[in-house]
Amino acid sequence: MSSIIMNADTRRELSHMVKANNKFYYVDSTYTLDCGYETMAFDCDETGYITDWCGVYTERYLTKTDMVKGHDRICNNLEGYISNL
């Protein structure tokens, strides 16, 4: 089961550090000009420092409401989304 460790960046409303499968991930949701609303999960260390900016999982959304729901779902179930990595 995934567990949210902390809000990883107080400047962003939707970013959390999550522990899943005994590894740490930085999960960030934002609006980007090129892709719209999206949530991405990145490998990070135990302090929240991102160690690989390629991202291990991404979802895109049409609305901010969907992004917020998706962010929560991903944070609480991340190991299910990354189990094939």
GIZIDA-V481475 format. One record per pair of residues at least 12 apart in sequence whose C-alpha atoms are under 10 Angstrom apart, sorted by the first residue. I is the first residue (numbers start at 0). J is the second residue. D is the distance in Angstrom with one decimal. If there is no record, write none. Layout:
# GIZIDA-V481475
i,j,d
I,J,D
I,J,D
This chain:
# GIZIDA-V481475
i,j,d
0,18,8.6
0,19,6.6
0,20,7.8
0,21,9.9
0,74,10.0
0,75,7.4
0,76,6.6
0,77,8.0
0,78,6.7
0,79,8.6
1,17,6.6
1,18,5.7
1,19,4.6
1,20,7.6
1,21,9.2
1,22,9.9
1,23,9.8
1,73,8.9
1,74,6.8
1,75,5.4
1,76,5.6
1,77,5.9
1,78,6.2
1,79,8.8
2,15,10.0
2,16,8.7
2,17,5.6
2,18,5.4
2,19,6.7
2,20,10.0
2,23,9.7
2,74,7.4
2,75,6.4
2,76,8.5
2,77,8.8
2,78,9.8
3,15,6.6
3,16,6.0
3,17,4.4
3,18,6.4
3,19,9.0
3,23,9.7
3,24,9.5
3,25,9.8
3,26,9.6
3,71,9.9
3,74,6.6
3,75,7.3
3,77,10.0
4,16,5.5
4,17,5.4
4,18,6.6
4,23,8.9
4,24,9.7
4,25,9.9
4,45,9.3
4,46,10.0
4,47,9.5
5,17,7.5
5,18,9.8
5,25,9.8
5,46,9.9
5,47,9.0
6,25,9.4
6,26,9.5
6,27,10.0
6,47,9.5
7,24,9.9
7,25,7.1
7,26,8.4
7,27,8.8
7,46,8.6
7,47,6.3
7,48,9.1
8,25,9.5
8,27,9.2
8,47,8.7
11,27,8.3
11,28,8.5
11,29,8.3
12,27,8.9
12,28,8.2
12,29,8.6
12,67,9.7
13,26,8.0
13,27,5.9
13,28,5.3
13,29,7.2
13,38,8.9
13,66,9.3
13,67,7.6
13,70,7.3
13,71,8.9
14,26,5.4
14,27,4.2
14,28,6.3
14,29,8.7
14,38,9.1
14,39,9.5
14,40,9.5
14,70,8.5
14,74,9.4
15,27,6.6
15,28,9.2
15,40,9.4
15,47,8.6
15,70,9.3
15,71,9.7
15,74,7.6
16,40,9.2
16,41,9.4
16,42,9.7
16,43,8.2
16,44,9.3
16,45,8.5
16,46,8.6
16,47,6.1
16,48,9.5
16,49,10.0
16,74,8.5
17,40,9.1
17,41,9.9
17,42,9.9
17,43,9.3
17,45,9.5
17,47,9.0
17,73,9.6
17,74,6.5
17,75,8.4
17,76,9.8
17,77,8.0
17,78,9.8
18,43,9.8
18,44,10.0
18,45,8.8
18,74,9.0
18,75,9.7
18,77,8.5
18,78,8.7
19,74,9.2
19,75,9.2
19,76,8.4
19,77,6.4
19,78,5.3
19,79,9.0
19,81,8.9
19,82,9.6
20,77,8.8
20,78,6.1
20,79,9.5
20,81,8.9
20,82,8.3
21,78,9.6
22,42,8.0
22,43,8.1
22,44,8.0
22,45,8.4
22,78,9.6
23,40,9.9
23,41,8.6
23,42,6.4
23,43,5.5
23,44,5.9
23,45,6.1
23,46,8.9
23,47,7.7
23,48,9.6
23,49,9.4
24,39,9.8
24,40,6.2
24,41,5.4
24,42,4.7
24,43,5.0
24,44,7.5
24,45,8.6
24,47,7.5
24,48,9.2
24,49,7.9
24,50,9.4
24,51,10.0
24,54,9.4
24,55,8.9
24,74,9.3
24,77,8.9
25,39,8.1
25,40,5.5
25,41,5.1
25,42,6.4
25,43,6.0
25,44,8.8
25,45,9.9
25,46,9.9
25,47,6.4
25,48,8.1
25,49,6.9
25,50,9.7
25,54,9.3
25,55,10.0
25,74,9.3
26,38,7.0
26,39,5.7
26,40,4.3
26,41,6.4
26,42,9.0
26,43,9.6
26,47,9.9
26,54,9.4
26,55,9.9
26,56,9.1
26,57,9.5
26,70,7.7
26,71,9.7
26,73,8.1
26,74,6.9
26,77,9.2
27,39,5.4
27,40,6.4
27,41,8.3
27,57,9.7
27,70,7.7
27,74,9.5
28,40,8.9
28,57,9.6
28,58,9.2
28,59,9.4
28,63,9.6
28,66,7.0
28,67,7.7
28,69,8.8
28,70,6.4
28,71,9.8
29,59,9.8
29,63,8.7
29,66,8.0
29,67,9.3
29,70,9.7
30,59,9.6
30,60,9.5
30,62,9.6
30,63,8.2
30,66,9.1
34,59,7.3
34,60,8.9
34,61,9.7
35,59,7.2
35,60,7.2
35,61,7.3
35,62,8.5
35,63,9.2
35,66,9.9
36,58,8.6
36,59,5.7
36,60,5.2
36,61,6.5
36,62,6.7
36,63,6.5
36,64,9.6
36,65,8.6
36,66,6.2
36,67,9.5
37,57,7.1
37,58,5.6
37,59,4.2
37,60,5.9
37,61,8.9
37,62,9.5
37,63,9.0
37,65,9.4
37,66,6.4
37,67,9.5
37,69,8.8
37,70,8.7
38,56,8.1
38,57,5.6
38,58,5.3
38,59,6.4
38,60,8.4
38,66,7.0
38,67,8.9
38,69,7.4
38,70,6.2
38,71,9.9
38,73,8.4
39,52,9.8
39,53,9.4
39,54,6.3
39,55,7.5
39,56,5.6
39,57,4.4
39,58,6.6
39,59,8.8
39,70,8.7
39,73,9.2
40,52,9.2
40,53,9.1
40,54,5.5
40,55,5.6
40,56,5.2
40,57,6.6
40,58,9.3
40,70,9.7
40,73,8.6
40,74,8.9
40,77,8.6
40,80,9.9
40,81,9.4
41,53,7.1
41,54,4.4
41,55,5.6
41,56,7.4
41,57,9.3
42,54,6.9
42,55,7.0
42,56,9.8
55,80,9.0
55,81,7.0
55,84,7.9
56,73,9.3
56,77,8.9
56,80,7.2
56,81,7.0
56,84,9.7
57,73,9.7
57,80,9.6
58,70,9.0
58,73,9.2
